[in-house]
Amino acid sequence: MNTSQRLALLTAALALTTAAQAENLKPGQWSRNSSISADGQHWNQVPPSQGCLTPAEASRSIEESIQKMVSEATQSGCRAVNVKADAGKASGRFECPQPSGTGTVDVQASYSSDRYEMSMVGTNLADRNGSGMVIPKIYMKHEGHNVGACKG
């Protein structure tokens, strides 16, 4: 799997969160927290981040967001499988071929107008540093919530 395919696979998985939120999303400042684990039990926190979601971005329908996400995954050589969102829940799988087999990311998310939670399990993913190593399994959790009006 080349660098663009690896990035596309992770971007597509993370985009599911954006797609999931799009149905009833509240514009404004969003705080996001993430953590990562090699075994699903011992978690390392990633530095938190914040970003502003404009009213135009928040008004995008869930169908538009999912279609865009699937298109981006396909253009990079990956495949989206059973990507769906309804009634505050979203799920899907992203598959990208690589020399050692197929890399996958399975995504489960729940969301409302002012918060989301997402868990992802990646299998057979190439190491991001280009070493050629394959990570057999990796677990990721992401959560976010609206903290008010955009700053600046």
Salt bridges, closest charged atoms under 4 A:
ASP39 OD2 - HIS42 ND1 2.66
GLU72 OE2 - LYS68 NZ 3.99
GLU95 OE1 - ARG79 NH2 2.78
GLU95 OE2 - ARG93 NH1 3.69
ASP106 OD1 - ARG93 NE 2.62
